[in-house]
Amino acid sequence: MTKNTPTTAAAILLAGAVGASAMQAPAARPATAATAASKTTSSAAVEKVSDPSLVCMVNDMDMGKAQIPVVVEGQTYYGCCAMCKERLAKDAAVRTAIDPVSGKKVDKAKAVIGKRPDGSVVYFENDKNLRAYAAKR
């Protein structure tokens, strides 16, 4: 038996407005320590891939198991499935990457490959660039 007084109505409107503004602005929330740590960890600790046959060079991911070899013009690339195999054979752009340190285009079959903790890979023209990249992370 609550009366609908102006104070009660104002409280309801205020609660609705606060709820709506909170829902509209999730990006305004400050980053938590866990969020900050995950962002740092995802790009940190780049390690050299010793076996490129474990990398799908289309998805740029270390798959943890042997991939399908694709030989193009004497160079061996690796893909995880028939679709990746076809793309590697037909699309020269998929067979190259940009070294993030030098900015130069590198052939994935000849590149030094660095693996991030999330399994994604980065291609470098040499070991020195991989070390420089890892040192900045």
N, C-alpha and C positions, 0 to 999 in steps of 0.2 A: 504494500500500500504506500509506495513511495510517490510523493507528488513530483510532477514534472516541473520543477522550478527552473528559473533562468540559470541558476548556479549549476544544477545537474545537467542541463542541456549544454551549457558552455563546457563543462568537464568532458562530456561525450564528444563534442566537436573537437576539443583540444586533443583528446586521446586519438581520435581518428586522424587528425592532421599530423600528429607526431608519428603515428604508425605509417602513414602514407609517405612522409618525407624520409623515414628510415628505410622504407622499401625502395624508394627512388634513388637513393645515393649509396649503394653498397661499396662503391669504389672509394668513398671518402673515409672508410675505416682504416685506421693505422695498421701497418703490417705487424704481424706478431713475430716473435723470435723464430717460431717454427717456419713461417712463411719466408722470412729473410734467409734462414739457414737453407731451405730447399732451393731458393734461387741461387745461392752461392754454391751449393753442392752440385747443382745441375751443370755448371760450366767449369767446375774445378776438377783437379786431378785427371787431366788428360794424359792417357798413357799410350805408348806406341803399340799398334796392332802387329803382332809377330806373324800372324797367318792371315793374309788378305782373302783367302778362300772362304773365310767365315763371314765376310762382309757382303751384304747385298748392296751393290754399287748403284742401284736405282733408288732404293729407299734410304741409302746412306746410314745403314744400321748394322751393327755387329749382331749376327743372328745366332751365334753360339754353336753352329753346326755347319758342315760343308755345304756350300752353295753350288749352283749349276755353273760350270765354266763356259764362257763364250769367247771364242777366239776371233778377233777382228784385226786384220792387217798385222798378224803376228803377235798381237798383244792379248793377254788373257784378262777378261773382266768376269765378274761373278754376279749372278742374280738369284733371287730366291724362288722364282716360279717361272712358268712358261711365258707369262706376260713380260716379266722383267728381262728374260732371255731375249725375247723378240725386240724389246726397246733398245737393249744394249747393241744388238746386231744392226738395227736400222737407224738409230738416232745418235749422231756423233755428239750432240750437246749433253746427253746423259753420261757419256764416257769421260767428261771433263768436269773439273771443279775449279774454284778460285781459292788459292792459298790465302788464308785470312791475314797472314803476316806480310807477305810481299805483294799481294794483290794480283799475282800472275796466275794465268790459266795453267792448270796441271792435268796431265793425263792420269786418270784414276788407276790405270794398270801400272804406272811407274811411280806413283806418289807414295810418300811416307804417310801412313794413315794413323791418326790419333783417335782414340776412343774415349768418350765421356762416360761418367758413371751411369747415365741413363741408356747407354748402348749406342747412342748416335755417334757418327764418326765425322772427322774433319780431315781434309786432304792437304798435304804440304809438299812443297817441291824438294825439301831436304830435312834432315834431322835437326839442324840448327833452328829452323823456323818452328818446328814442333816444340822444341825446348823453350824458345822465346814465347810462344803462345801459352804454354803451360805455366811459365813463370809469372805471367800477367794475371793468372786466374786465382 
